[in-house]
Amino acid sequence: MLDLYPRVNPGPPRPSRILTTRDMQRKSGMERYEIPGGGALMVELDAGDMITVRNPEGGQVAELLAVDASGAIDSGVIGVRADSDGDGLKALIAAGGSGMARLRQGMARRGIDLARAKSLRLFGTDSPAGAEAGFTTQRAGWLVVAAIGGAMQPQDQNTLTPLVLTVRRGNPGWAALHDLPEPLADPTLDLRISSATAKAYHVKAGDYIQIIDVDGRQCTDFQCFSARKLDKGIQHALDVTTSRTLMGHAYSMPGLHAKYYDQDFEPLIEVVQDTVGRHDAFAMACASKYYDDIGYPGHINCSDNFNGAIAPFGLDARPGWMAVNLFFNTAIDAHGVLVSDEPWSRPGDYVLFRALTDLVCVSSACPDDTSPANGWYLSDIHVRTYSGTETFSRAVAWRPTPEAEPQMTKDTAFHSETSARTRNMVEYRGYWLPNAFAAAGPIDEYWACRERAAVIDLSPLRKFEVTGPDAEALMQWVLTRDVKKLAVGQVVYSAMCYEHGGMIDDGTLFRLGRDNFRWIGGDDYGGIWMREQAEKLGLKVMVRSSTDQLHNIAVQGPKSREILSSLIWTAPTQPTLAELGWFRFAVARLGHPSGPPLVVSRTGYTGELGYEVFCHPKDAVAVYQAVMQAGAAHEIRPMGLLALDMVRIEAGLIFAGYDFSDETDPFEAGIGFTVPLKSKPDDFIGRDALIRRKEHPSRKFVGLEIDAATDVGHGDCLHIGRAQVGVVCSAMRSPLLGKQIALARVDVAHAEVGTALEVGKLDGHQKRLPAVITPLSAYDPKKTRPQS
């Protein structure tokens, strides 16, 4: 009889399977901290906490300093005996690196006397990747963990790498009472906004406002008023429509488009730091009508909470409030629908504003439990304010991987020189880089590179030191090029692919010795991928990041050799600059035998004769100034990202995210020459897939000439008749050619040079721009200029 009533899903329902990163799991009792190489971190401990210090990349020495609740140095807090005098930590603090001032202040507030430090050393320079050490906290106190070491010279590979500290709380109740990150400075206000409530507060002009998501995935509405206008009876609130219009952004972000205004165009606040990068400035704060209309009459809402909070300030109530909806994850889809999902924010994420006038502010902890807007879990918001005498750099958070700790935007070591010449900076992969320079502009910078010389800050390129007896075997396995043919002192351009043939990254590989390589690419994941492959195969090799130990400029253009020849000294065992061949490098010095150490490679990203100069950050200013001084007679120009994009598109050089992705193989990205399937005898990751994709291609990377002055951009569709046959990847107006050109990917059936097609604008059909397929490189296709 039971067969007459079949059950599709027998038994009780199972919970949804949702995979998230560890720090998006609320109240897990697990905390994870990343200590950068050359950095240190202090955390509070309670009895019973389980501590693990991990060396993810290997070779990084750690120093641990434990103190009890009274501030007395006592390694017994973590159940060990000290074996060091804390010299490594003392040296880091004395050097004054990133975050050291805050650490020193935090230690001083707790009465910790560093001069009497006794510490514990963990790991060595030969420790393997993933090495760990664990401890159990015996009593309450504090722990300082430092990733110690000295500066790496460009020709060396003794880089500083991160440490990871995890704390499993023995008492989750204790953790709930210590749920806030350390203040950015001494707060002038510490204000908790309990779940589903709102509070108002005064902020003085110039002071900072930090709005913190305590548990993660909790939204908060923010509104403010000019106190001076309120004194005159003018109740003009922050106006998001005015702000979007003036800033040209969906919501304001640190950098060039950072302010929020009222309806009189008066700037009220500026966004200084943002660890999330996803907010809303379109929808209103939730109001009673919203809940009434979806079947929840009488539901508590942010607008009514705002009204109650601001009433003591004499402000009139409104049925619904316009607001900056921090941490709200909204978007407008292709059909014009405003859609929302769970916030991106994690525990401790924040936005830091600066008040541009005296303000009355109000913040809420959104009570919406009817949608994913708050991750289906309501929690608190915390507000801190800081004196305007404090200094906070403009920054957004960058996470190399979903599991990684947020890294705030940094200045490159050349920033003092570039920022003296322009304020037009943009965030690029965790660093501020010049977009264009005030004295000239991108067109002049472009011509300087083509006709004379230009200097470009490329420090954000990711560098990895690959060392050990199996270093060559690893690089032969993870790269498409035949690394065994690479000589010491030589550089090769290569692709790095997944098993399905899609690209992880492209980059250059330097061979510093028999077992010594340096990979320079665009993505942090390249290093993680190499490390994973080495572990999977059991190879004896270390892969360590050196990005922050090696900053670099490119000196490019016909006069680049002449400019650098007077600056670069090399030993007799190294080639001179005049002898340096294309895709070769030399270990060098700036100016003379005792000058700052350098690595100089004859490589570039412009299609011109050019060089890249690598140095330690401490020597960067001297290098930049020397190049600019030597180049003055040749009218050298600093060059920003806008002009760099122009020259690389003309030369047919590809850019990640625009010209290739993990769905694109090297053949479809126009760099099939990096995949020597016939001449490379050894297997490598993706080889079988690449053979299949080469033999059965579906798309081809081509050049385009567009017979129209209308701008063409990434993502524009390409048509023959009604059918879409391709897409534009990168485009620019070529000053040299006097026409608009592009790099595009098209169906192989329509990829022949000379094929006419059309660029679709508007909806792809209402407006078309005539175009014709050309060879990939519009400028010097045989690369005679960089080889000259």
C-alpha positions in Angstrom: 0.0 0.0 0.0 2.8 2.4 0.7 3.9 2.2 -2.9 0.7 4.0 -3.8 2.0 7.1 -2.1 5.6 7.5 -3.1 7.9 9.9 -1.2 10.3 12.0 -3.3 12.3 13.1 -0.2 11.7 10.7 2.7 12.5 11.7 6.2 12.8 15.2 7.8 14.2 18.1 5.7 18.0 18.6 5.6 19.5 22.0 6.1 20.8 23.9 3.1 24.4 23.2 2.2 26.1 26.6 2.1 29.8 26.9 2.0 31.3 30.1 3.4 34.7 31.2 4.6 35.5 30.7 8.3 35.2 34.3 9.3 31.7 34.5 7.8 30.5 31.9 10.3 29.1 33.9 13.3 29.9 33.0 16.9 32.2 30.1 15.8 34.7 30.7 18.6 37.5 30.7 16.1 39.5 33.8 15.3 42.1 34.1 12.5 44.7 36.8 12.2 47.4 37.3 9.5 50.7 38.9 10.5 52.5 40.3 7.5 56.2 39.6 7.1 58.0 42.3 9.1 54.9 43.0 11.1 53.5 42.1 14.5 50.1 41.8 16.2 48.8 41.7 19.7 45.7 39.7 20.8 44.0 39.3 24.2 43.8 35.8 25.6 41.7 34.1 28.3 42.5 30.9 30.2 41.8 27.8 28.0 42.2 29.4 24.7 43.9 27.2 22.1 46.5 29.0 20.0 48.1 27.9 16.7 50.8 29.8 14.9 51.2 28.7 11.3 54.0 29.4 8.8 52.0 29.2 5.5 54.8 29.9 3.0 57.7 28.5 5.0 61.0 30.0 6.1 59.6 32.7 8.3 60.9 33.1 11.8 58.2 33.9 14.5 58.7 35.6 17.8 56.1 35.3 20.6 55.9 37.7 23.6 53.4 36.8 26.3 52.3 39.0 29.1 49.8 38.6 32.0 46.7 40.7 32.7 48.8 43.2 34.7 51.2 43.8 31.8 54.1 41.8 33.3 56.1 39.7 30.7 55.4 36.1 31.4 55.8 33.3 28.9 54.0 31.0 31.3 50.8 32.6 30.1 51.0 30.2 27.1 52.7 27.4 29.1 56.2 27.8 27.7 59.7 29.0 28.7 61.2 32.0 26.9 64.3 31.4 24.9 65.1 34.8 23.4 65.5 38.5 24.5 62.9 39.8 22.0 65.5 41.4 19.8 63.5 40.6 16.6 60.3 42.4 17.9 62.4 45.3 19.3 64.0 45.7 15.9 60.7 45.8 14.1 59.2 48.4 16.4 62.4 50.5 16.2 62.2 50.4 12.4 58.7 51.8 12.6 57.1 49.7 9.9 53.4 49.5 9.1 51.3 49.2 12.2 54.2 49.4 14.6 53.1 52.8 16.1 49.7 51.3 17.0 51.4 48.2 18.5 53.7 50.4 20.5 50.8 52.5 21.8 48.8 49.4 22.7 51.7 47.9 24.6 52.2 51.2 26.5 48.5 51.4 27.5 48.9 47.9 29.1 52.1 48.8 30.9 54.3 46.3 28.9 58.0 47.1 29.2 59.6 46.0 26.0 63.1 46.6 27.3 62.6 43.7 29.7 61.1 41.4 27.0 61.7 37.7 27.0 60.2 35.9 24.1 59.9 32.5 22.3 61.3 31.9 18.8 59.5 29.6 16.5 60.5 28.2 13.1 63.6 28.8 11.1 64.6 29.9 7.6 64.3 26.3 6.4 60.9 25.5 8.0 58.6 24.0 5.4 55.4 25.6 4.2 52.5 24.9 6.6 54.7 24.3 9.7 52.7 24.9 12.9 53.1 25.3 16.7 50.3 25.1 19.2 49.8 26.3 22.8 47.1 26.4 25.4 46.6 29.6 27.4 47.1 29.0 31.1 45.7 32.3 32.4 44.4 35.6 31.0 46.8 38.0 29.3 48.1 39.2 26.0 50.1 37.7 23.2 52.3 39.5 20.7 53.2 37.6 17.5 55.9 39.0 15.2 57.1 37.8 11.8 60.7 39.0 12.3 63.6 39.4 9.9 65.7 41.9 7.9 65.3 43.6 4.5 65.7 41.4 1.4 68.2 42.7 -1.3 66.9 42.4 -4.9 69.4 39.8 -5.8 68.6 37.6 -2.7 65.6 35.6 -1.9 65.4 35.7 1.9 62.0 37.4 1.8 59.7 38.1 4.8 56.4 36.2 4.6 53.2 36.2 6.6 52.3 34.2 9.7 48.8 33.0 10.6 47.6 33.1 14.2 44.4 31.2 15.0 42.7 31.3 18.4 40.0 28.8 19.4 38.3 30.4 22.4 37.9 28.2 25.4 35.0 30.3 26.7 32.7 31.5 23.9 31.0 33.7 26.4 34.2 35.6 27.1 34.7 36.1 23.3 31.2 37.6 23.1 32.3 40.3 25.5 35.4 41.1 23.5 33.9 41.2 20.0 35.4 44.4 18.8 38.6 45.0 16.9 41.3 47.2 18.5 40.5 50.9 18.0 42.3 52.7 15.2 43.4 55.3 17.8 42.1 56.5 21.2 38.3 56.9 20.6 36.5 60.1 21.6 33.2 58.2 21.5 32.4 54.5 21.9 28.7 53.9 21.1 27.0 50.5 20.8 23.8 50.4 18.7 21.9 47.4 19.8 20.1 45.2 17.3 17.0 46.8 15.7 17.7 50.2 17.2 19.2 53.6 16.2 21.1 56.3 18.0 22.1 59.9 17.2 25.4 61.6 18.1 27.4 64.8 17.5 30.7 64.8 15.5 33.0 67.8 15.1 34.4 69.0 11.8 37.5 67.1 11.0 36.8 64.2 13.3 36.5 60.6 12.1 33.5 58.3 12.3 34.1 54.5 12.3 31.0 52.4 11.8 31.7 48.7 12.6 29.8 45.6 11.7 30.3 43.7 15.0 29.2 40.1 14.0 29.3 40.5 10.2 26.5 40.6 7.6 24.6 43.3 9.6 23.5 46.4 7.7 23.3 49.9 9.1 21.7 53.1 7.7 23.7 56.3 8.2 22.4 59.9 7.9 23.8 63.2 8.9 23.0 66.9 8.9 25.1 70.1 9.0 24.9 71.3 12.6 25.4 74.9 11.4 22.3 74.6 9.2 20.3 73.0 12.0 21.1 76.1 14.1 19.4 78.2 11.4 16.4 75.9 11.2 17.5 74.2 7.9 17.0 70.5 8.0 18.9 69.4 4.9 20.0 65.8 5.2 22.8 64.0 3.4 21.4 63.5 -0.1 22.4 60.3 -1.9 21.0 61.4 -5.3 23.1 64.6 -5.2 26.1 62.6 -4.1 25.8 60.0 -6.8 25.5 62.7 -9.4 28.5 64.7 -8.3 30.7 61.6 -7.7 29.6 59.6 -10.7 29.5 56.5 -8.6 26.7 54.3 -7.2 28.1 55.0 -3.8 31.2 56.9 -2.6 34.5 55.1 -2.0 37.9 56.2 -0.8 39.9 58.0 -3.4 38.8 60.5 -6.0 35.1 59.9 -5.6 34.8 59.8 -1.8 32.3 62.5 -0.7 28.7 62.7 0.3 26.7 65.9 -0.1 23.5 67.5 1.0 21.0 69.0 -1.6 22.8 72.3 -1.5 26.0 70.6 -2.8 27.7 71.1 0.5 30.1 68.2 1.3 29.2 66.6 4.7 31.5 63.6 4.9 34.3 61.9 3.1 34.9 58.2 3.0 38.5 57.5 4.2 38.6 53.8 4.6 36.3 50.9 3.7 37.0 47.2 4.4 34.0 45.9 2.5 33.6 47.8 -0.8 29.8 46.9 -1.3 27.1 49.3 -0.1 23.9 50.9 -1.3 23.0 54.5 -2.0 19.8 53.9 -4.0 17.1 52.5 -1.7 15.7 54.3 1.3 16.2 53.1 4.9 13.5 50.5 5.6 10.2 52.1 6.6 6.8 50.9 7.9 5.3 51.0 4.4 7.9 48.5 3.1 6.9 46.0 5.8 3.1 46.8 5.5 3.3 46.0 1.8 5.0 42.6 2.2 2.6 41.4 4.9 4.4 42.5 8.1 2.4 45.4 9.5 3.8 47.0 12.6 7.3 45.7 12.0 10.1 47.8 13.6 12.0 49.7 10.9 15.0 52.0 10.5 13.0 55.1 9.5 10.9 55.1 12.7 14.1 54.3 14.7 15.7 57.3 13.1 12.8 59.5 14.0 13.0 58.5 17.7 16.8 59.0 17.8 16.8 62.5 16.3 13.8 63.9 18.0 15.9 65.3 20.9 17.9 67.3 18.4 14.7 69.1 17.2 14.6 67.3 13.8 11.2 66.6 12.2 10.1 63.0 11.7 9.7 61.6 8.2 7.8 58.5 7.1 10.9 57.3 5.2 14.5 58.4 5.3 17.0 58.6 2.5 20.3 57.2 3.8 23.7 55.7 3.0 22.9 52.0 3.5 26.3 50.7 4.7 27.0 47.0 4.1 23.8 46.5 2.1 24.6 44.3 -0.9 22.4 45.6 -3.7 22.7 45.9 -7.4 20.6 46.8 -10.5 20.4 43.8 -12.8 20.2 43.8 -16.6 16.5 44.2 -16.5 16.6 47.3 -14.3 15.5 45.5 -11.2 17.0 46.4 -7.8 18.2 43.1 -6.3 19.8 42.4 -3.0 21.6 39.5 -1.2 23.5 38.9 2.0 26.1 41.5 2.8 29.8 41.0 2.1 30.8 42.4 5.5 32.5 40.1 8.0 33.0 40.5 11.8 34.9 43.7 12.5 34.5 45.2 9.0 34.1 48.9 9.0 33.7 52.2 7.1 35.7 55.2 8.3 34.2 58.7 7.4 35.7 62.1 8.1 33.3 64.9 9.0 33.8 67.9 6.7 31.7 70.2 8.9 30.1 69.9 12.4 27.5 67.2 12.1 24.5 65.6 13.8 24.6 61.9 12.8 22.3 59.0 13.2 23.1 55.3 12.7 20.9 52.2 12.9 21.2 48.5 13.2 18.8 47.4 10.6 15.9 45.2 11.9 15.1 43.5 8.5 14.6 39.8 9.3 12.3 39.1 6.3 15.0 38.9 3.6 18.7 38.0 3.2 19.7 41.7 3.8 21.1 41.0 7.2 22.1 37.4 6.6 19.0 36.1 8.3 20.5 37.1 11.7 20.2 40.5 13.5 23.1 41.8 15.4 24.7 45.0 16.7 26.5 47.9 15.1 29.3 49.9 16.9 30.3 53.5 16.3 33.6 55.0 17.3 34.8 58.5 16.7 38.4 59.8 16.7 40.0 63.2 16.9 40.7 65.1 13.8 44.4 65.3 14.9 44.8 61.6 14.1 46.1 60.6 10.7 44.4 57.8 8.7 45.5 57.0 5.1 42.9 56.5 2.4 42.4 52.8 1.9 40.0 50.1 0.7 40.4 46.4 1.7 41.9 43.9 -0.6 41.5 40.1 -0.1 43.8 38.0 -2.3 41.7 35.0 -1.5 38.3 34.6 0.3 40.1 33.1 3.3 42.7 35.9 3.5 42.7 38.7 6.0 41.7 42.1 4.5 44.8 44.1 3.5 44.3 47.9 3.4 45.4 49.8 0.3 49.1 50.7 0.6 51.4 53.2 -0.9 54.2 51.9 -3.1 57.7 52.9 -2.1 57.7 55.4 -5.0 54.5 57.1 -3.7 56.2 60.1 -2.2 57.6 60.9 -5.7 54.5 60.2 -7.8 52.1 61.8 -5.4 54.2 65.0 -5.5 53.4 65.1 -9.2 49.7 64.2 -9.2 46.7 63.6 -6.9 44.9 61.5 -9.5 45.5 58.1 -7.8 43.4 54.9 -8.3 43.4 51.7 -6.3 45.1 48.8 -8.1 45.3 45.4 -6.5 45.9 46.8 -3.0 48.1 49.8 -3.9 47.5 53.4 -4.9 48.9 54.1 -8.4 48.9 57.2 -10.5 46.1 57.3 -13.1 47.6 60.3 -14.9 49.9 63.2 -14.1 48.8 66.8 -13.6 51.6 68.5 -15.6 51.0 66.6 -18.8 48.1 64.1 -19.0 47.8 60.7 -20.6 48.3 61.8 -24.3 51.6 63.6 -23.5 52.7 60.6 -21.4 51.8 58.3 -24.3 54.0 60.3 -26.7 56.8 60.5 -24.2 56.9 56.7 -24.1 56.7 56.4 -27.9 59.2 59.1 -28.7 61.5 59.6 -25.7 61.1 57.9 -22.4 58.6 57.4 -19.6 58.8 55.9 -16.1 56.0 53.8 -14.6 55.4 52.5 -11.1 54.6 48.8 -11.4 55.3 47.8 -7.8 51.9 46.0 -7.4 53.1 43.2 -9.6 53.2 40.0 -7.4 56.6 38.5 -6.9 57.4 35.0 -5.6 60.7 33.5 -4.7 60.8 29.9 -5.7 63.8 28.1 -4.2 65.0 24.6 -3.4 66.3 21.4 -5.2 62.9 20.9 -6.9 62.3 24.5 -7.9 62.9 23.7 -11.6 60.6 20.7 -11.5 57.8 22.8 -10.0 58.1 25.6 -12.5 58.3 23.1 -15.4 55.0 21.6 -14.1 53.0 24.8 -13.4 54.1 26.9 -16.4 53.4 26.3 -20.0 57.0 27.2 -21.1 59.9 24.8 -21.1 61.7 26.1 -18.0 64.6 23.6 -18.4 65.8 25.7 -21.4 66.0 28.9 -19.3 69.5 30.0 -18.5 70.6 31.8 -15.4 70.2 35.5 -16.0 67.4 34.9 -18.5 63.7 35.8 -18.3 60.8 34.1 -20.1 57.2 35.1 -20.5 54.7 32.3 -19.8 51.1 31.4 -19.0 50.0 29.5 -15.9 46.9 27.4 -16.4 44.4 25.2 -14.6 43.8 21.6 -15.6 41.0 22.6 -18.0 43.4 25.0 -19.9 41.9 28.2 -18.5 44.5 30.8 -17.5 45.4 31.5 -13.8 47.8 34.3 -14.8 50.5 35.4 -17.2 53.9 36.7 -16.1 57.6 36.5 -16.3 60.0 34.0 -14.8 63.5 35.0 -13.8 66.2 32.4 -13.3 68.6 33.6 -10.5 70.4 30.3 -10.1 70.2 26.5 -10.7 67.6 26.1 -8.0 66.5 29.7 -7.8 63.6 31.4 -9.6 61.4 34.5 -9.3 57.9 34.5 -10.7 56.4 37.9 -11.4 52.7 38.0 -12.2 49.6 39.9 -11.5 47.7 37.7 -9.0 48.4 36.5 -5.5 46.8 33.2 -6.3 49.7 32.3 -8.5 51.8 31.8 -5.4 49.1 29.9 -3.6 48.6 27.6 -6.7 52.3 26.9 -6.9 52.5 26.1 -3.2 49.5 23.7 -3.4 51.1 21.9 -6.4 54.4 21.5 -4.6 52.6 20.1 -1.5 50.5 17.7 -3.6 53.6 16.3 -5.4 55.8 16.3 -2.2 58.4 18.5 -3.9 61.3 20.0 -1.9 60.7 23.6 -2.8 59.6 26.9 -1.1 57.3 29.4 -2.7 57.4 32.7 -0.8 56.0 36.1 -1.6 58.4 39.0 -1.9 56.0 41.7 -3.3 56.6 44.0 -0.4 60.4 43.5 -0.5 60.7 44.3 -4.2 59.2 47.5 -5.6 59.9 48.3 -9.3 59.6 51.0 -11.9 59.6 50.5 -15.7 61.8 52.9 -17.7 60.4 52.6 -21.3 61.0 54.3 -24.6 63.6 54.8 -27.3 65.8 56.9 -24.9 65.6 54.4 -22.0 68.9 52.7 -22.6 70.7 56.1 -22.9 69.2 57.3 -19.7 69.9 54.2 -17.6 73.4 53.6 -19.0 74.7 56.5 -16.9 73.0 55.1 -13.7 73.5 51.4 -13.8 76.7 49.8 -12.5 77.3 46.1 -12.9 80.2 43.9 -11.8 82.4 42.2 -14.4 80.5 38.9 -13.9 77.2 40.7 -15.0 76.3 42.2 -18.4 76.5 45.9 -18.7 73.3 47.7 -19.7 74.5 48.0 -23.3 75.2 44.2 -23.3 71.8 43.3 -21.7 69.8 41.3 -24.3 66.0 41.2 -24.6 64.4 39.2 -21.8 67.7 39.1 -19.8 68.4 40.6 -16.4 71.5 41.8 -14.5 72.3 42.2 -10.8 73.4 45.8 -10.5 74.0 48.8 -8.4 72.7 52.4 -8.6 75.5 54.7 -9.8 78.6 52.9 -8.4 79.8 49.7 -6.7 78.5 50.8 -3.3 75.2 52.2 -4.5 71.8 50.7 -3.7 71.5 47.1 -5.0 69.2 46.6 -8.0 68.0 44.0 -10.5 67.5 45.4 -13.9 65.7 43.4 -16.6 65.2 44.3 -20.3 61.5 43.7 -20.2 58.4 45.9 -20.4 54.7 46.2 -21.1 54.7 49.0 -23.7 56.0 47.6 -27.0 59.1 49.9 -26.8 62.7 49.4 -25.9 62.6 49.4 -22.1 63.8 48.1 -18.8 62.4 47.3 -15.4 64.3 48.3 -12.3 63.7 46.4 -9.0 64.9 47.6 -5.6 64.1 47.3 -1.9 61.5 49.8 -0.8 64.0 51.7 1.3 66.0 52.6 -1.9 63.0 53.5 -4.0 63.1 57.3 -3.7 66.8 57.4 -4.5 66.2 55.2 -7.6 63.2 57.3 -8.8 65.0 60.6 -8.3 68.1 59.4 -10.1 66.1 58.2 -13.1 64.1 61.5 -13.3 67.3 63.5 -13.0 69.2 61.5 -15.7 66.1 61.6 -17.9 65.5 65.4 -17.7 67.7 66.1 -20.7 65.6 63.6 -22.7 62.3 65.1 -21.5 61.4 61.9 -19.6 57.8 61.9 -18.2 56.2 59.9 -15.4 53.4 57.8 -16.9 50.1 56.7 -15.3 47.8 53.8 -15.9 45.7 55.5 -18.5 48.7 56.0 -20.9 50.1 52.6 -20.0 46.8 51.0 -21.2 47.1 52.9 -24.5 50.5 51.7 -25.4 49.9 48.1 -24.3 46.7 47.8 -26.4 48.5 49.2 -29.5 51.2 46.6 -28.9 48.7 43.8 -28.6 49.7 43.0 -24.9 47.0 41.4 -22.8 45.6 42.4 -19.4 44.0 40.1 -16.8 40.3 40.5 -16.4 39.9 42.3 -19.7 41.7 40.1 -22.2 41.8 36.8 -20.4 40.2 34.9 -17.5 40.0 31.4 -16.1 37.7 30.6 -19.0 40.2 31.7 -21.6 43.1 29.5 -22.7 46.4 31.0 -24.0 45.5 30.5 -27.6 42.2 32.4 -27.1 44.3 35.2 -25.4 46.6 35.6 -28.3 49.7 34.1 -26.5 49.7 30.6 -28.0 53.5 31.1 -28.5 53.8 30.5 -24.7 52.5 26.9 -25.2 55.3 24.9 -27.0 53.3 21.6 -27.2 55.7 20.0 -29.7 59.0 21.1 -28.3 58.4 20.8 -24.5 58.9 17.1 -23.7 57.7 17.2 -20.1 54.1 17.2 -19.0 52.6 20.3 -17.4 49.3 21.3 -15.8 46.6 21.7 -18.5 48.6 20.1 -21.3 46.0 17.6 -22.4 43.2 20.3 -22.3 45.4 22.7 -24.3 46.0 20.1 -27.0 42.3 19.5 -27.3 41.5 23.3 -27.3 44.2 24.0 -29.9 43.0 21.3 -32.2 39.3 22.4 -31.9 39.4 26.1 -31.4 36.2 28.1 -31.0 37.4 31.6 -30.5 40.3 33.7 -31.7 42.0 36.8 -30.3 42.2 39.5 -32.9 42.8 43.2 -33.5 40.0 45.6 -34.6 39.9 49.0 -36.3 36.7 50.9 -35.7 35.5 53.4 -38.3 33.9 55.8 -35.7 35.0 58.2 -33.1 32.4 56.9 -30.6 34.1 55.3 -27.6 34.2 51.5 -27.6 34.9 49.6 -24.4 35.4 46.2 -22.7 32.3 44.0 -23.1 30.8 45.7 -26.2 29.3 43.1 -28.4 30.5 42.3 -32.0 27.9 41.4 -34.7 27.6 40.2 -38.2 24.0 41.0 -39.1 21.9 40.2 -36.1 24.1 37.4 -34.7 26.7 38.2 -32.0 30.0 36.7 -33.0 32.4 38.2 -30.5 33.2 40.7 -27.8 35.5 43.6 -27.3 38.2 43.0 -24.7 40.2 46.3 -24.6 39.9 49.4 -26.7 41.6 52.8 -27.1 41.9 55.8 -29.5 45.4 55.5 -30.9 47.1 58.9 -31.2 49.8 57.4 -33.5 47.3 55.7 -35.9 44.7 58.4 -35.7 41.9 55.9 -35.2 40.1 53.8 -32.7 41.4 50.3 -32.2 40.6 47.3 -30.0 41.5 43.8 -29.0 38.7 41.4 -29.3 37.7 37.7 -29.2 35.6 36.4 -32.0 34.2 33.1 -33.3 36.8 31.4 -35.5 34.3 31.3 -38.4 34.6 35.1 -38.6 38.2 35.7 -37.5 40.0 36.3 -40.7 41.9 39.5 -41.2 39.8 41.9 -43.2 36.4 40.5 -42.0 33.9 43.3 -41.6 31.7 43.3 -38.5 30.0 45.9 -36.3 30.4 46.9 -32.7 27.0 47.0 -31.0 26.1 49.9 -28.8 23.0 50.7 -26.7 21.2 47.4 -26.8 23.6 46.0 -29.4 21.2 46.6 -32.3 20.0 50.2 -32.2 23.4 51.6 -32.8 26.3 50.0 -34.6 29.9 51.0 -35.4 31.6 49.6 -38.5 34.8 47.7 -37.8 37.2 45.4 -39.5 39.5 42.6 -38.1 43.2 43.4 -38.2 46.4 41.7 -37.0 46.6 41.6 -33.2 49.4 44.1 -32.8 48.6 47.5 -34.4 52.0 48.8 -33.4 55.3 47.1 -34.4 53.8 43.6 -34.8 57.3 42.0 -35.2 58.5 43.6 -31.9 61.6 45.1 -33.5 61.5 48.2 -31.2 61.9 46.3 -27.9 64.6 44.1 -29.4 66.5 47.1 -30.9 
